[in-house]
Amino acid sequence: MRRGCLSIGTISCDVCKRKIPYPERYVMVDEDAKGKEVEKGGKSVRYCIECAQKKGYAHYKEIKGEMMLTFLRESEAPPSTATPAPVGETPASVAEIPVPATETFAPTKGKVKGKGKEKE
């Protein structure tokens, strides 16, 4: 499993042994004994950005016109968002949420008693 992290300044890359300065990014990957990525149960290995790119764990991707560094696999898409309801329709999930009744207060005229002093 891949985990993108920010260095606190005391982290070193396990491959090139370079100290990763604060606030540079790095990736932790769970790997088996052969150096292959596994979802669970492997040894956590820290990679600086350069080593992660060489191993294929990091790449740059164009997002909204900017080049962004990502640790996601090329085939992974960002989490999908719900499709918005057409204009004029309320999604069923929102319609089922109970809305508490609200109280209305009429403005007061004249003197209002407060703590210590009266206000007009």
Secondary structure, 3 states (H helix, E strand, C coil): CEEEEECCCCEECCCCCCEECCCCEEEEEEECCCCCECCCCCEEEEEEHHHHHHHCCCEEEEECCEEEEECCCCCCCCCCCCCCCCCCCCCHHHHCCCCCCCCCCCCCCCCEECCCCEEC
